[in-house]
Amino acid sequence: MKKLIFVLGLMMVMLVFNTASGFAFKQSQDTTAVVAEDIEFTEIGSAADSAANHIVKDSVKQDTLKKDTVQSGVTAALPVASVGEEVQVSLWETFIQGLLGGFLAFLMPCIFPMVPLTISYFTKRAGSRQKGIGQALIYGISIIVIYVVFGLFITLVFGSGMLNELSSSGWFNFAFFILLVVFAISFFGAFEITLPSSFVNKIDQKADDSKGLGGIFFMAASLALVSFSCTGPIIGTLLVQASSKGDVLGPAIGMFGFALALALPFTLSAIFPGFLNSMPKSGGWLNSLKVCLGFLELALALKFLSAADLVWHWEWFDREIFLALWIIIFILMGIYLLGKIKFSHDSDVPYVSVPRLFFAIFSLSFAVYLVPGLWGAPVNILSGIAPPLNTQDFILGGNSSAGATAGDTGFPATVKYNDVLHPPHGFNAFFELDEGLAYAKKMNKPVLIDFTGHACVNCRKMEDKVWIDPEVGHLIKDEYVLIQLYVDERTVKMPADKIHYSAILRKNTEDLGWWNGDFQATKYNSNSQPFYVLAGHDLEPLVKPQGAIFDSKEYAAYLKSGLDKFKASKN
């Protein structure tokens, strides 16, 4: 029963946390490649502002960005959302994911059986229980230092700007899809991912020869290297998730959580001997857990393939294909847990234990839960993970959006860039600022500027979970003109009269994504997505711009506040 509570709880939390990716936080925004390293925002019109002082000039004076930003000169006074708080929330998510990953890594066959041997070694080497506890503490701290240094190394190599740009890159997402598939195959037992044996043997010899703190540190390093075949895929997945969020400290924070969870059982076992006795015994269930993690790695890999499909506009990895593969993966995992599928390194399963039965029930139930999504039903737990609903080829009940009204019948049949960009299912949207603003003036409506991205998880969550609310859908479709500005769109090239040098991005705005990113950063002092601006025809915010608000009533109230301000300004 202890195994059931311990293992089942960890795996369920890990799955839900990765798919929901919210961890009870109301606002958690993605950052999608709109900011270079060491970005600094300056006050528009100040002495430091190159645009206002004509140090960096746009190619054409009619450019909306320069005209509305430089002439107004009020951007610095805008009450924008706090990016620092959102980054802190994202780092907490990364830490929790690392913590859960560390506990799962501890249960791998390469590590779990080593706990009694390691604690026994410390006790005998120290000569007394008190000294043994001290050495175990040093051992745990050494594990944390090793993994945190590794995370910092990743940060130093890539840097914040590179992480931001990579997170929205098609090559980045496709490469990590391949990487996670390789990790999954490794967990299935086809091969083991190991480090060079000569390097591992040298570290192991150092641990045997060294005494004092040096010997304990090399023991921790030896654990990290020897267990790499089990922990490597988990570490790789964690670093992929941390890097895709674009936070500069993400890899280090994730590694800290991972190492803390990995080191904690060793330290607790030395301090409290009863803790060691209460842990479940080693056995075939360790291999079963490893295989189940392989299934989860395979499912998670599809998220990155979907992101690559959206960025590159392949338009073949649709929502129903994604859901069909997830359904098959979790059905196979349920059948495996019932003992009907056996891998080469698995033990015989003479009967189905209670933990296996509960795991199988959970896996098969989750697969059944996903089935209605094949016909267009919302699958809330996968919001932001699965491809958007507008990629679905067939939706039961037609193409009308649940929660959105018929909308404006006078909306143009075609808009700029709609050959590569598509609005959320059931909504009409412009993808070019000037075109959308001109239509808003014609209809005498305020604009909802949605700074978004193809690889932005929380952007999709807002569209899938909040925008389908009837009240929210009515407000967006009937009361506002929706302008979606993709900051990671690289295939649409800007005309010559729109290209200008961005002092913030430190490059020319040659494509639509760079132009939109520069406009967001320069006009609204923000570089995070989703970012919603309710503006009048002068593009000045009617109310405070907001990020993701996952409460539909609160988001509807936000939309109403902007609408009320717009109507009041017309009276």
C-alpha positions as CSV (number, residue, x, y, z in Angstrom):
1,M,0.0,0.0,0.0
2,K,2.9,2.3,0.6
3,K,4.1,1.8,-2.9
4,L,0.6,2.7,-4.2
5,I,0.5,6.0,-2.3
6,F,4.1,6.9,-2.9
7,V,4.4,6.1,-6.6
8,L,0.9,6.6,-7.8
9,G,0.7,10.0,-6.2
10,L,4.0,11.2,-7.8
11,M,3.1,10.1,-11.3
12,M,-0.4,11.5,-11.2
13,V,0.9,14.9,-9.9
14,M,3.7,14.9,-12.5
15,L,1.3,14.2,-15.4
16,V,-1.3,16.8,-14.3
17,F,1.3,19.4,-13.6
18,N,3.0,19.0,-17.0
19,T,-0.3,19.1,-18.9
20,A,-2.1,21.7,-16.9
21,S,1.2,23.7,-16.3
22,G,-0.5,26.1,-14.1
23,F,-0.1,24.8,-10.5
24,A,-2.9,26.9,-9.2
25,F,-1.4,30.2,-10.4
26,K,-3.8,32.6,-12.0
27,Q,-1.3,34.4,-14.3
28,S,1.7,32.7,-15.8
29,Q,2.9,34.1,-19.1
30,D,5.1,32.7,-21.8
31,T,7.9,34.8,-23.4
32,T,8.2,34.2,-27.1
33,A,11.4,35.4,-28.7
34,V,10.8,39.1,-28.7
35,V,13.7,40.3,-26.5
36,A,17.4,40.2,-27.0
37,E,19.9,39.6,-24.2
38,D,20.3,42.3,-21.6
39,I,17.1,44.1,-22.8
40,E,16.5,47.5,-21.2
41,F,13.3,49.6,-21.6
42,T,13.8,53.3,-21.9
43,E,11.3,56.1,-21.4
44,I,9.9,57.3,-24.7
45,G,11.0,60.8,-25.4
46,S,13.8,60.8,-22.9
47,A,17.4,61.6,-23.6
48,A,18.2,57.9,-23.7
49,D,15.5,57.1,-26.3
50,S,17.2,56.6,-29.7
51,A,13.9,56.7,-31.5
52,A,12.8,60.0,-30.1
53,N,16.2,61.5,-30.9
54,H,16.2,60.2,-34.4
55,I,19.3,58.0,-33.8
56,V,17.4,55.1,-35.2
57,K,15.1,56.1,-38.0
58,D,12.3,54.2,-39.6
59,S,12.4,53.9,-43.3
60,V,9.0,55.6,-43.8
61,K,7.4,58.2,-41.6
62,Q,4.0,56.7,-42.0
63,D,5.0,53.6,-40.1
64,T,2.4,53.0,-37.5
65,L,4.9,52.1,-34.8
66,K,7.0,55.2,-35.1
67,K,4.1,57.5,-35.6
68,D,2.0,56.4,-32.6
69,T,4.9,55.8,-30.3
70,V,7.1,58.8,-30.8
71,Q,4.4,61.3,-31.3
72,S,2.4,60.3,-28.2
73,G,5.3,60.2,-25.9
74,V,3.3,58.6,-23.0
75,T,4.3,55.0,-23.1
76,A,6.4,55.1,-20.0
77,A,3.5,56.2,-17.9
78,L,1.3,53.2,-18.9
79,P,0.3,51.0,-16.1
80,V,1.5,47.7,-17.6
81,A,1.4,44.3,-16.0
82,S,4.4,43.3,-13.8
83,V,6.7,41.1,-15.7
84,G,8.8,40.4,-12.7
85,E,6.0,38.7,-10.8
86,E,5.2,36.6,-13.9
87,V,8.8,35.4,-14.2
88,Q,8.8,34.6,-10.5
89,V,5.7,32.4,-10.9
90,S,7.2,30.7,-13.9
91,L,10.4,29.9,-11.9
92,W,8.3,28.4,-9.1
93,E,6.6,26.2,-11.7
94,T,10.1,25.1,-13.0
95,F,11.2,24.4,-9.4
96,I,8.2,22.3,-8.6
97,Q,8.6,20.4,-11.9
98,G,12.3,19.8,-11.0
99,L,11.2,18.6,-7.5
100,L,8.8,16.1,-8.9
101,G,11.3,15.0,-11.5
102,G,13.9,14.4,-8.8
103,F,11.5,12.2,-6.8
104,L,10.7,10.2,-9.9
105,A,14.4,9.8,-10.7
106,F,15.0,8.6,-7.1
107,L,12.6,5.7,-7.8
108,M,14.6,4.6,-10.9
109,P,16.3,1.2,-10.8
110,C,19.7,2.9,-11.0
111,I,19.3,4.9,-7.8
112,F,16.6,3.4,-5.5
113,P,18.5,0.2,-4.5
114,M,21.7,2.3,-3.7
115,V,20.2,4.1,-0.7
116,P,20.8,1.4,1.9
117,L,24.3,0.7,0.6
118,T,25.2,4.4,0.6
119,I,23.9,5.0,4.2
120,S,25.6,1.9,5.4
121,Y,28.8,3.1,3.9
122,F,28.7,6.5,5.6
123,T,27.9,4.9,9.0
124,K,30.8,2.5,8.8
125,R,33.2,5.0,7.4
126,A,32.4,7.7,10.0
127,G,32.6,5.3,13.0
128,S,29.7,7.0,14.7
129,R,26.1,7.8,13.8
130,Q,26.7,11.6,14.5
131,K,29.6,11.7,12.0
132,G,27.7,9.6,9.6
133,I,24.8,12.1,9.6
134,G,27.3,14.9,8.9
135,Q,28.8,13.1,6.0
136,A,25.4,12.3,4.6
137,L,24.5,16.0,4.8
138,I,27.7,16.9,2.9
139,Y,26.8,14.2,0.4
140,G,23.4,15.7,-0.2
141,I,24.7,19.2,-0.5
142,S,27.3,17.9,-3.0
143,I,24.6,16.4,-5.2
144,I,22.7,19.7,-5.2
145,V,25.9,21.7,-6.1
146,I,26.7,19.3,-9.0
147,Y,23.3,19.6,-10.6
148,V,22.9,23.4,-10.0
149,V,26.3,24.0,-11.6
150,F,25.1,22.0,-14.6
151,G,22.0,24.1,-14.8
152,L,24.0,27.3,-14.6
153,F,26.3,26.0,-17.3
154,I,23.3,25.6,-19.6
155,T,22.3,29.2,-18.8
156,L,25.8,30.6,-19.5
157,V,26.0,28.7,-22.8
158,F,22.7,29.9,-24.2
159,G,21.8,33.1,-22.3
160,S,18.4,34.6,-21.8
161,G,18.1,36.0,-25.4
162,M,19.0,32.7,-27.0
163,L,16.6,30.7,-24.7
164,N,13.8,33.1,-25.7
165,E,14.6,32.7,-29.4
166,L,15.0,29.0,-29.2
167,S,11.7,28.5,-27.4
168,S,9.8,29.7,-30.5
169,S,12.1,28.1,-33.1
170,G,10.7,25.3,-35.2
171,W,14.2,23.6,-35.2
172,F,14.3,23.8,-31.4
173,N,10.9,22.2,-31.0
174,F,11.5,19.5,-33.6
175,A,14.9,18.6,-32.2
176,F,13.5,18.2,-28.7
177,F,10.7,16.1,-30.2
178,I,13.4,13.7,-31.5
179,L,15.3,13.9,-28.2
180,L,12.3,12.9,-26.1
181,V,11.4,10.1,-28.4
182,V,14.9,8.8,-28.0
183,F,14.5,9.1,-24.2
184,A,11.3,7.2,-24.4
185,I,12.8,4.4,-26.4
186,S,15.6,4.2,-23.8
187,F,13.1,3.8,-21.0
188,F,11.4,1.0,-22.9
189,G,14.7,-0.9,-22.7
190,A,15.9,-0.8,-26.3
191,F,19.2,0.7,-25.2
192,E,20.7,2.7,-22.3
193,I,22.0,6.2,-22.5
194,T,25.4,6.1,-20.7
195,L,28.4,8.3,-20.3
196,P,31.9,7.1,-21.5
197,S,33.0,4.3,-19.1
198,S,36.5,5.7,-18.9
199,F,35.3,9.0,-17.5
200,V,32.9,7.3,-15.0
201,N,35.7,5.0,-13.8
202,K,38.1,8.0,-13.2
203,I,35.5,9.8,-11.1
204,D,34.8,6.5,-9.2
205,Q,38.5,6.1,-8.6
206,K,38.8,9.6,-7.3
207,A,36.0,8.9,-4.8
208,D,37.9,5.8,-3.5
209,D,41.3,7.5,-3.3
210,S,40.2,10.9,-1.8
211,K,39.4,11.4,1.8
212,G,37.4,14.0,3.8
213,L,35.2,16.4,1.9
214,G,36.8,15.7,-1.5
215,G,36.0,12.0,-1.3
216,I,32.3,12.6,-0.4
217,F,32.0,15.1,-3.3
218,F,33.4,12.6,-5.7
219,M,31.0,10.0,-4.4
220,A,28.1,12.3,-5.2
221,A,29.6,12.9,-8.7
222,S,30.0,9.2,-9.1
223,L,26.2,8.7,-8.3
224,A,25.3,11.4,-10.8
225,L,27.4,9.7,-13.6
226,V,26.5,6.1,-12.8
227,S,22.8,6.8,-12.7
228,F,22.8,8.8,-15.9
229,S,21.1,6.0,-17.9
230,C,18.1,6.5,-15.7
231,T,18.2,10.2,-14.8
232,G,19.4,11.5,-18.1
233,P,16.0,11.4,-19.9
234,I,14.3,13.0,-16.9
235,I,17.0,15.7,-16.7
236,G,16.8,16.2,-20.4
237,T,13.0,16.6,-20.3
238,L,13.2,19.0,-17.4
239,L,15.8,21.2,-19.2
240,V,13.7,21.2,-22.3
241,Q,10.7,22.4,-20.4
242,A,12.7,25.0,-18.5
243,S,14.4,26.3,-21.7
244,S,11.2,26.5,-23.6
245,K,9.8,29.0,-21.1
246,G,12.7,31.4,-21.9
247,D,13.6,32.2,-18.2
248,V,17.3,32.9,-17.9
249,L,17.5,31.1,-14.5
250,G,15.0,28.3,-15.5
251,P,17.6,25.6,-16.0
252,A,19.4,26.3,-12.8
253,I,16.2,26.5,-10.7
254,G,14.9,23.3,-12.3
255,M,18.2,21.5,-11.5
256,F,18.0,22.8,-7.9
257,G,14.6,21.3,-7.4
258,F,15.7,18.0,-9.1
259,A,18.8,17.7,-7.0
260,L,17.0,18.7,-3.7
261,A,14.5,15.9,-4.3
262,L,17.3,13.4,-5.2
263,A,19.4,14.3,-2.2
264,L,16.7,14.4,0.4
265,P,16.0,10.7,0.8
266,F,19.7,10.0,1.3
267,T,20.0,12.6,4.0
268,L,16.7,11.7,5.7
269,S,17.7,8.0,5.7
270,A,20.9,8.9,7.6
271,I,19.2,11.2,10.1
272,F,16.1,9.0,10.7
273,P,16.9,5.3,10.3
274,G,13.2,4.5,10.5
275,F,12.7,6.4,7.2
276,L,14.8,3.8,5.4
277,N,12.7,0.9,6.8
278,S,9.4,2.6,5.7
279,M,10.4,2.9,2.1
280,P,9.1,0.2,-0.3
281,K,11.5,-2.7,-1.2
282,S,13.2,-2.9,-4.5
283,G,11.7,-5.1,-7.2
284,G,10.2,-5.4,-10.6
285,W,7.9,-2.4,-9.9
286,L,11.0,-0.2,-10.5
287,N,11.2,-1.3,-14.1
288,S,7.5,-0.9,-14.6
289,L,7.8,2.7,-13.4
290,K,10.6,3.3,-15.8
291,V,8.5,2.0,-18.7
292,C,5.5,4.1,-17.6
293,L,7.8,7.2,-17.7
294,G,8.7,6.1,-21.2
295,F,5.1,6.3,-22.2
296,L,4.8,9.8,-20.6
297,E,8.0,11.0,-22.4
298,L,6.5,9.8,-25.7
299,A,3.2,11.7,-25.1
300,L,5.1,14.9,-24.1
301,A,7.3,14.7,-27.2
302,L,4.2,15.2,-29.3
303,K,3.7,18.7,-27.8
304,F,7.0,19.8,-29.3
305,L,6.1,18.3,-32.7
306,S,2.9,20.2,-32.6
307,A,4.8,23.5,-31.9
308,A,7.1,22.8,-34.8
309,D,4.1,22.1,-37.1
310,L,2.5,25.4,-36.1
311,V,5.7,27.5,-36.5
312,W,6.5,26.0,-39.9
313,H,2.9,25.9,-41.1
314,W,3.0,22.2,-42.1
315,E,-0.7,21.9,-41.3
316,W,-0.7,18.1,-41.1
317,F,-0.3,17.5,-37.4
318,D,-3.8,18.4,-36.6
319,R,-5.6,18.3,-33.2
320,E,-7.3,15.0,-33.9
321,I,-4.0,13.3,-34.9
322,F,-2.4,14.6,-31.7
323,L,-5.4,13.3,-29.6
324,A,-5.5,10.0,-31.4
325,L,-1.8,9.4,-30.6
326,W,-2.3,10.3,-26.9
327,I,-5.3,8.0,-26.7
328,I,-3.3,5.1,-28.1
329,I,-0.3,5.9,-25.8
330,F,-2.4,5.8,-22.6
331,I,-4.4,2.7,-23.7
332,L,-1.1,0.9,-24.3
333,M,0.2,2.1,-20.9
334,G,-3.0,0.7,-19.3
335,I,-2.6,-2.6,-21.1
336,Y,1.0,-2.8,-20.0
337,L,0.2,-2.2,-16.4
338,L,-2.3,-5.1,-16.6
339,G,0.6,-7.3,-17.6
340,K,-0.6,-7.9,-21.2
341,I,2.5,-6.2,-22.7
342,K,6.0,-7.2,-21.6
343,F,9.3,-5.6,-22.5
344,S,12.7,-7.3,-22.5
345,H,13.8,-6.2,-19.0
346,D,10.4,-6.7,-17.3
347,S,9.8,-9.4,-14.7
348,D,6.9,-11.8,-15.0
349,V,3.6,-10.6,-13.6
350,P,1.8,-13.6,-12.2
351,Y,-1.1,-11.5,-11.0
352,V,-2.2,-7.8,-11.1
353,S,-1.4,-6.0,-7.8
354,V,-3.5,-3.3,-6.4
355,P,-1.1,-0.5,-7.4
356,R,-1.0,-1.8,-11.0
357,L,-4.8,-1.9,-11.1
358,F,-5.1,1.7,-10.0
359,F,-2.5,2.8,-12.4
360,A,-4.3,0.9,-15.2
361,I,-7.6,2.4,-14.3
362,F,-6.2,5.9,-14.3
363,S,-4.4,5.5,-17.7
364,L,-7.4,3.9,-19.4
365,S,-9.8,6.4,-17.9
366,F,-7.7,9.3,-19.2
367,A,-7.6,7.8,-22.7
368,V,-11.5,7.5,-22.6
369,Y,-11.6,11.2,-21.4
370,L,-9.7,12.3,-24.5
371,V,-12.0,10.5,-27.0
372,P,-14.7,13.2,-27.4
373,G,-11.9,15.6,-28.4
374,L,-11.7,13.7,-31.7
375,W,-15.0,15.3,-32.6
376,G,-14.2,18.8,-31.4
377,A,-15.1,18.6,-27.7
378,P,-12.9,20.8,-25.4
379,V,-10.3,18.8,-23.5
380,N,-9.4,21.3,-20.8
381,I,-6.6,19.3,-19.2
382,L,-4.7,19.6,-22.5
383,S,-5.3,23.3,-23.1
384,G,-2.1,24.8,-24.3
385,I,-0.6,21.3,-24.9
386,A,-2.7,20.0,-27.8
387,P,-2.9,21.9,-31.1
388,P,-5.5,24.7,-31.2
389,L,-9.1,23.8,-32.2
390,N,-8.8,25.7,-35.5
391,T,-6.5,22.8,-36.8
392,Q,-9.4,20.3,-36.4
393,D,-10.7,19.0,-39.7
394,F,-14.1,17.9,-38.4
395,I,-16.1,19.3,-35.5
396,L,-19.4,17.7,-34.5
397,G,-22.1,20.3,-34.6
398,G,-20.6,22.5,-37.3
399,N,-18.1,25.3,-37.2
400,S,-19.9,27.7,-34.8
401,S,-17.9,28.4,-31.7
402,A,-19.4,27.4,-28.3
403,G,-19.6,30.6,-26.4
404,A,-19.3,33.0,-29.3
405,T,-22.1,34.7,-31.1
406,A,-22.6,35.1,-34.8
407,G,-20.4,38.2,-34.8
408,D,-20.1,41.0,-37.3
409,T,-21.5,39.9,-40.7
410,G,-19.6,42.8,-42.4
411,F,-16.2,41.3,-41.6
412,P,-14.0,41.0,-44.7
413,A,-13.9,37.7,-46.4
414,T,-10.1,37.7,-46.5
415,V,-7.6,39.7,-44.5
416,K,-3.9,40.1,-44.7
417,Y,-1.8,37.0,-43.9
418,N,-4.8,34.7,-43.5
419,D,-3.2,32.3,-45.8
420,V,-0.7,31.3,-43.1
421,L,-2.3,32.7,-39.9
422,H,-5.7,31.6,-38.6
423,P,-7.9,33.0,-35.8
424,P,-9.1,30.8,-32.9
425,H,-12.0,28.6,-33.8
426,G,-15.2,30.7,-34.1
427,F,-13.6,34.1,-34.0
428,N,-12.7,36.7,-36.7
429,A,-9.3,38.4,-36.4
430,F,-6.9,40.7,-38.2
431,F,-3.2,39.9,-38.3
432,E,-1.9,43.2,-39.4
433,L,-2.2,46.3,-37.1
434,D,-3.1,49.0,-39.7
435,E,-5.8,46.9,-41.4
436,G,-7.4,46.0,-38.1
437,L,-7.2,49.6,-36.8
438,A,-8.8,50.9,-40.0
439,Y,-11.7,48.4,-39.7
440,A,-12.2,49.4,-36.0
441,K,-12.5,53.1,-37.0
442,K,-15.0,52.2,-39.7
443,M,-17.1,50.1,-37.2
444,N,-16.5,52.6,-34.3
445,K,-15.3,49.8,-32.0
446,P,-12.4,49.5,-29.7
447,V,-9.6,47.1,-30.5
448,L,-8.4,44.0,-28.6
449,I,-4.7,43.7,-29.4
450,D,-3.6,40.1,-28.6
451,F,0.1,39.7,-28.6
452,T,0.5,36.0,-29.1
453,G,2.8,33.3,-30.5
454,H,2.6,29.9,-32.2
455,A,4.6,28.2,-29.3
456,C,2.9,30.2,-26.5
457,V,1.3,27.6,-24.2
458,N,-0.8,30.1,-22.1
459,C,-2.0,31.8,-25.3
460,R,-3.6,28.6,-26.4
461,K,-5.0,27.9,-22.8
462,M,-6.7,31.3,-22.9
463,E,-8.3,30.6,-26.2
464,D,-9.3,27.1,-25.3
465,K,-10.6,27.7,-21.8
466,V,-11.5,31.3,-21.4
467,W,-12.5,32.7,-24.8
468,I,-15.1,29.9,-25.3
469,D,-17.1,31.2,-22.4
470,P,-20.4,32.7,-23.7
471,E,-20.0,36.1,-22.2
472,V,-16.3,36.4,-23.1
473,G,-17.0,35.2,-26.7
474,H,-19.8,37.7,-27.1
475,L,-17.7,40.6,-25.9
476,I,-14.7,39.8,-28.2
477,K,-16.8,39.1,-31.3
478,D,-19.5,41.8,-31.0
479,E,-17.9,44.6,-29.1
480,Y,-14.3,44.6,-30.1
481,V,-12.2,44.2,-33.2
482,L,-9.7,41.4,-32.5
483,I,-6.1,42.0,-33.8
484,Q,-3.8,39.1,-33.2
485,L,-0.1,40.0,-33.5
486,Y,2.2,37.0,-33.7
487,V,5.6,37.7,-32.3
488,D,7.2,34.5,-33.6
489,E,5.9,34.5,-37.2
490,R,9.0,34.2,-39.4
491,T,7.5,33.2,-42.8
492,V,5.8,36.5,-43.5
493,K,8.3,39.1,-44.7
494,M,7.6,42.7,-44.2
495,P,7.5,45.2,-47.1
496,A,10.4,47.6,-47.4
497,D,8.5,50.5,-46.0
498,K,7.9,48.6,-42.8
499,I,11.4,47.5,-42.2
500,H,13.3,49.5,-39.6
501,Y,16.1,48.9,-37.1
502,S,14.9,47.9,-33.7
503,A,17.1,49.3,-30.9
504,I,15.5,46.9,-28.5
505,L,15.7,43.7,-30.5
506,R,19.0,44.9,-32.0
507,K,18.0,43.8,-35.5
508,N,15.9,44.9,-38.5
509,T,12.2,44.1,-38.4
510,E,12.4,42.1,-41.5
511,D,9.5,39.7,-40.8
512,L,6.1,40.1,-39.2
513,G,7.2,38.5,-35.9
514,W,10.1,40.9,-35.3
515,W,7.9,43.9,-36.3
516,N,5.2,42.9,-33.8
517,G,7.7,42.1,-31.1
518,D,9.3,45.5,-31.5
519,F,5.9,47.2,-31.5
520,Q,4.9,45.5,-28.2
521,A,8.2,46.3,-26.5
522,T,8.4,49.9,-27.7
523,K,4.8,50.9,-27.4
524,Y,3.7,49.0,-24.3
525,N,7.0,48.2,-22.5
526,S,6.3,44.5,-22.4
527,N,7.9,41.4,-24.0
528,S,5.6,38.6,-22.6
529,Q,2.8,36.7,-24.2
530,P,-0.1,36.5,-24.0
531,F,-0.5,40.2,-23.6
532,Y,-3.9,41.9,-24.1
533,V,-4.3,45.6,-24.8
534,L,-7.8,47.1,-24.9
535,A,-7.2,50.3,-26.9
536,G,-9.0,53.1,-28.7
537,H,-8.3,54.2,-32.2
538,D,-5.2,56.0,-31.0
539,L,-3.8,52.7,-29.8
540,E,-3.5,54.0,-26.2
541,P,-4.7,51.6,-23.6
542,L,-8.2,52.2,-22.2
543,V,-7.4,50.2,-19.1
544,K,-4.3,48.5,-17.7
545,P,-3.0,45.8,-20.2
546,Q,-3.2,42.3,-18.8
547,G,-1.6,38.9,-19.3
548,A,-3.3,35.5,-19.0
549,I,-6.4,35.6,-16.8
550,F,-7.7,32.0,-16.5
551,D,-10.9,33.1,-14.7
552,S,-13.5,33.7,-17.4
553,K,-15.6,36.0,-15.2
554,E,-12.6,38.1,-14.3
555,Y,-11.6,38.3,-17.9
556,A,-15.1,39.3,-19.0
557,A,-15.0,42.1,-16.4
558,Y,-11.7,43.2,-17.8
559,L,-13.2,43.4,-21.3
560,K,-16.3,45.3,-20.0
561,S,-14.1,47.9,-18.2
562,G,-12.3,48.7,-21.5
563,L,-15.6,48.9,-23.4
564,D,-17.1,51.2,-20.8
565,K,-14.0,53.5,-21.0
566,F,-14.3,53.6,-24.8
567,K,-18.0,54.5,-24.8
568,A,-17.4,57.1,-22.1
569,S,-14.7,58.7,-24.3
570,K,-17.2,59.0,-27.2
571,N,-19.8,60.9,-25.1
